[in-house]
Amino acid sequence: MSSNGWYEVIQQNDHLIIIRERLDKIDIRYLTTYVNLYLIIGDNKALLIDTGCGLVPLKPIIEKYVNGKELIVVNSHSHFDHVGANSEFDEVYIHKNEEAIIKKPIDMSHLKEAKNPIANGYSKNNWLLSPAIKVNPINGGETFDLGGIQVGCIHTPGHSPGSLSFYTNKKELFTADLAHYGAMFTPPKDNLSFLIASIEKLIDISVEHKIKEIYPSHEEYNVSLDLLNELSNNLKNIENFWKSRKPNKDNNAWEIEVGKFIFLIKVGRKERKEFKSKLS
């Protein structure tokens, strides 16, 4: 499959390109339709947030818009649908908590059970994603100056230990997998406080930097600050919805629908027996 046949490319404004791929066409078990990658183009440099699923070459798409400018590639975290094409680029930045993961091949054999035949494309590399060529660990708190556009990095653990979010001086916030509508994968209920704390951090940053537009890594993009407030409130009140939970075997998670969210809450140790009994 060609790059043009797989990726949907959207020119959002004069400095932001959105590149989308269909995760549901790879595996419907994630209950997710879109993966959103973001290319931010400054006067001197460009920055790419995430490299997608890795099934189809990404670099040819990026090169069309970068026009020879220096490219910075940053992974929001190390899950396969965000690091898949890392090996196409000379170097990649990621939080230090997850650098070891992308230095090694990533096992994709779990997709052998995917019902969509396109997932068989991973078999060409023996069901492995190639590792990044060079990995630069960061802590969060860094700023990338692209020339006219500054991109700040924020450590926002919760979805994963090294999750990063990003904001620009153009009043944009990129929340990666920390906050989005649709199917949200979270830590166990007893550990939701870490996720909530990171969401609250983004709310504070949104106020401080007068954020106007939020760009998540899945599903809807260019959403309002309501996303963060709704998400925080729902997670803080998860006990109110806990009785409606149902077991999701494919994702080893409790599935709870609340408004525009589908929470997939990882099963905690104390809940394993109950989870298993509800599956039978």
C-alpha positions in Angstrom: 0.0 0.0 0.0 1.3 3.5 -0.9 1.7 6.2 1.7 -0.9 8.3 -0.1 -3.4 5.5 0.0 -3.1 5.0 3.7 -2.6 8.4 5.4 -5.1 11.2 5.5 -3.3 14.5 5.4 -5.0 17.7 6.6 -3.5 21.2 6.4 -5.0 22.6 9.6 -3.4 26.0 9.3 -0.2 27.6 8.0 2.0 25.7 10.5 0.2 22.6 11.5 -0.3 19.4 9.4 -2.4 16.6 10.8 -1.6 13.1 9.5 -4.2 10.4 10.3 -4.3 6.6 10.0 -7.1 4.2 10.7 -6.3 2.0 13.7 -9.6 0.2 13.3 -8.5 -1.1 10.0 -5.5 -2.7 11.8 -7.4 -4.1 14.8 -11.0 -3.3 15.9 -10.2 -4.6 19.4 -8.8 -1.2 20.4 -12.3 0.4 19.9 -10.5 3.3 18.2 -10.9 4.7 14.7 -8.1 7.2 14.3 -4.5 7.8 15.2 -3.5 11.5 14.8 0.1 12.5 14.1 1.1 16.2 14.2 3.7 18.0 12.1 4.4 21.5 13.4 6.4 23.7 10.9 8.4 26.7 12.1 10.5 29.1 10.1 13.7 27.1 10.6 12.7 23.6 11.8 9.8 21.2 12.0 8.7 18.9 14.7 6.8 15.6 14.3 4.8 14.3 17.2 4.7 10.5 16.9 5.4 8.2 14.0 2.3 6.1 13.9 1.7 2.4 13.4 4.6 1.6 11.1 2.6 -0.3 8.4 3.2 2.1 5.6 6.2 4.4 5.0 5.7 7.8 6.8 8.8 9.7 5.8 7.8 10.4 2.2 4.7 12.2 3.5 6.7 14.2 6.0 9.3 15.2 3.4 6.6 16.8 1.2 5.8 19.4 3.9 9.1 19.9 5.6 10.8 21.3 2.5 14.3 20.5 3.6 14.0 22.0 7.1 15.6 20.2 10.0 13.1 17.7 11.4 12.8 16.9 15.1 10.9 13.7 15.9 9.3 13.2 19.4 7.4 10.2 20.6 4.6 11.0 23.1 5.1 7.5 24.5 6.2 4.1 23.5 3.0 2.3 22.4 3.2 0.7 19.0 0.8 3.1 17.3 3.0 6.1 18.2 6.4 4.7 17.4 5.9 2.4 14.4 7.9 4.4 11.9 10.7 5.5 14.2 13.3 3.6 12.2 12.7 5.8 9.2 14.2 8.8 11.0 17.7 9.5 12.1 16.9 10.1 15.8 13.9 10.3 18.1 13.2 12.0 21.4 11.2 10.3 24.1 10.8 10.5 27.9 13.6 8.7 29.7 11.1 6.4 31.4 10.4 4.7 28.1 13.6 5.1 26.1 14.6 1.5 26.7 11.4 0.2 25.0 12.1 1.9 21.6 15.7 0.9 21.6 14.7 -2.7 21.0 12.4 -4.3 18.4 8.8 -4.2 19.5 6.8 -7.5 19.4 3.7 -7.2 17.2 2.7 -10.9 17.3 -0.5 -10.0 19.3 -1.9 -8.8 16.0 -1.8 -12.2 14.5 -5.2 -12.6 16.0 -6.5 -9.4 14.4 -9.5 -10.0 12.1 -8.4 -7.4 9.6 -5.9 -8.8 7.0 -4.0 -5.5 6.7 -2.4 -6.4 10.1 -0.6 -9.2 8.3 1.7 -6.5 6.9 3.7 -6.7 10.2 4.6 -10.3 9.2 7.0 -8.9 6.6 9.4 -8.0 9.4 8.7 -11.2 11.4 6.1 -9.4 13.5 8.6 -6.9 14.8 8.7 -3.1 14.7 12.3 -2.0 14.0 13.9 0.0 16.8 14.8 3.7 16.6 18.2 4.3 15.1 19.2 6.9 17.8 17.2 7.7 21.0 17.5 11.0 22.9 15.9 10.8 26.3 14.2 13.9 27.8 12.6 14.7 31.1 9.8 17.0 30.3 10.3 20.8 30.7 12.3 21.1 27.5 11.4 23.6 24.8 12.1 23.1 21.1 12.5 26.4 19.1 11.4 25.9 15.6 11.8 29.6 14.6 8.7 31.6 15.3 7.1 28.6 17.1 8.2 27.2 20.4 7.0 23.8 21.5 7.1 23.0 25.2 7.3 19.4 26.5 5.4 18.3 29.7 5.8 15.0 31.5 2.2 13.8 32.0 2.3 10.2 33.3 -0.9 8.2 33.7 -1.5 6.6 30.3 2.1 5.4 30.5 5.0 6.2 32.8 6.7 8.4 30.3 3.8 10.1 28.6 4.5 13.5 27.2 2.2 16.3 26.2 3.1 19.4 24.3 2.0 23.1 24.0 3.0 25.9 21.6 3.1 29.7 21.7 0.3 29.5 19.1 -2.1 28.5 22.0 -2.3 24.9 21.0 -2.1 21.9 23.3 -1.2 18.3 22.2 -2.5 15.8 24.8 -1.3 12.6 23.1 -3.2 9.6 24.8 -3.6 11.4 28.1 -6.9 13.0 27.1 -9.2 12.3 24.1 -12.7 11.4 23.4 -13.6 7.8 22.6 -11.8 4.7 24.0 -9.4 5.8 26.8 -7.0 3.2 28.2 -6.3 4.0 31.8 -4.3 2.4 34.7 -6.2 0.4 37.4 -8.8 2.3 39.4 -6.5 2.5 42.5 -3.9 4.3 40.4 -6.2 6.8 38.6 -4.9 9.6 40.8 -1.7 9.7 38.7 -3.8 10.2 35.5 -6.0 12.8 37.1 -3.0 14.8 38.4 -1.6 15.0 34.9 -4.9 16.1 33.5 -5.1 18.8 36.2 -1.6 19.9 35.2 -2.7 20.4 31.6 -5.7 22.4 32.8 -3.4 24.7 34.7 -1.1 25.0 31.7 -4.0 25.7 29.5 -5.0 28.7 31.7 -1.4 29.9 32.0 -0.7 29.8 28.3 -4.2 30.8 27.2 -4.7 27.6 25.2 -7.5 27.7 22.6 -7.2 24.4 20.7 -6.5 20.9 21.9 -5.2 18.2 19.6 -5.4 14.6 21.0 -3.6 11.6 19.4 -6.9 9.7 18.9 -10.3 10.5 17.4 -11.5 14.1 17.3 -9.0 16.9 17.0 -9.1 20.7 17.5 -11.4 20.2 20.5 -12.1 22.7 23.3 -10.9 22.8 26.9 -14.2 21.1 27.8 -12.3 17.8 27.1 -10.0 18.2 30.0 -12.7 19.3 32.4 -15.1 16.6 31.4 -12.4 14.0 31.7 -11.1 15.1 35.0 -14.7 15.2 36.5 -15.6 11.8 35.2 -12.5 10.1 36.5 -12.8 11.8 39.9 -16.3 10.4 40.1 -15.6 7.0 38.6 -17.2 5.3 41.7 -20.5 6.7 40.5 -20.2 4.7 37.3 -18.4 1.6 38.6 -21.6 -0.5 38.8 -22.0 -0.2 35.0 -18.7 -1.7 34.3 -18.4 -4.8 32.1 -15.4 -7.0 31.4 -13.5 -6.4 28.1 -11.5 -9.6 27.6 -9.5 -8.3 24.5 -8.0 -5.5 26.5 -8.0 -7.0 30.0 -9.9 -4.0 31.2 -13.2 -2.9 32.7 -15.2 -1.1 30.1 -17.3 1.9 31.3 -19.2 4.3 28.9 -19.7 7.8 30.2 -20.8 10.5 27.8 -18.3 10.7 24.9 -15.8 8.5 26.7 -15.3 4.7 26.8 -13.0 4.1 29.7 -11.0 0.9 29.5 -9.7 0.7 33.0 -6.9 -1.9 33.5 -7.9 -4.7 35.9 -6.2 -4.3 39.3 -4.8 -7.2 41.2 -7.6 -7.2 43.7 -10.2 -7.4 40.9 -8.7 -10.3 38.9 -10.9 -13.0 40.4 -14.0 -10.9 39.9 -13.0 -10.1 36.3 -12.5 -13.7 35.5 -15.8 -14.7 37.0 -17.7 -12.1 34.9 -16.1 -13.4 31.8 -17.4 -17.0 32.4 
